[in-house]
Amino acid sequence: MIQSMTAYARIEHKAQWGTASWEIRSVNQRFLETYLRLPEQFRSFEPVLRDRLRKRLNRGKVEVNLRYEIADDNSKELQLNKELAKQLLEAATWLKQEANQGELNLTDVLKWPGVLASAEQDMDAIGADLLKAFDNAVDQFIEARGREGSAIEQMLSTRLDGIMEQVAIVREHMPTVMQYQREKLTNRLAEVKGELDPARIEQEMVLLAQKQDVAEEMDRLEAHVTETRRILSKGGAQGRRLDFMMQEFNRESNTLASKSISSEVTAAAVEMKVLIEQMREQIQNAE
């Protein structure tokens, strides 16, 4: 089964230390691009997260967002750095005496960075919990990609069936078309006065048949359908291969349209191009 590059997953993790939620979303992109939004205290996770994503994803613009909230019990437990506070008070008192003005505001002392701090938490344990939750979120994210990929695969299979139907229509009409062209050429040559060289007539018919014969294009289209089905059955990251196959489909359908000599063949060529374009649009989302 192929994977889609479009997906979304969210997982929430609750523990004694607080609550965290991971959100992962992605859209189509030629290569793998990762964008991480993490709280400042978890910035060191970025290399680890990028490495884990690279091991499991191949393409797509992937955005990862972590929301982190400390439990209320922990957030209320404050610790006073007495040594730092003492130094600040001494410095403030000295300045007041030297300047002989100003007031000593204890609130300003408490606001000084490092004077008050929350109780120390086991950040290693919290980090391990967050990474485990992240792996679970990635699992859900890949499952969502798989579901989207399954829908794309089903649509592609239907369009491939449609192309084979159009190939059958062209093959069915070609003998009639060639016979009509032969009679048309014969009638035109018969209007020419004088005797006609049978060898020249046959030569002209061969040249006409070569210009209008689409058997090779039909064979290639059938081969492309077979190859595309093989790629789909293989599954995984096949977006680039499928995109290449769409180029090959377009090449043959354009050649068929240029050789068209009847309304039936023209209609078949147009329908093929519509089916190919529908597949190409969907394949833009395949990993």
Disulfide bonds with the S-S distance in Angstrom:
none
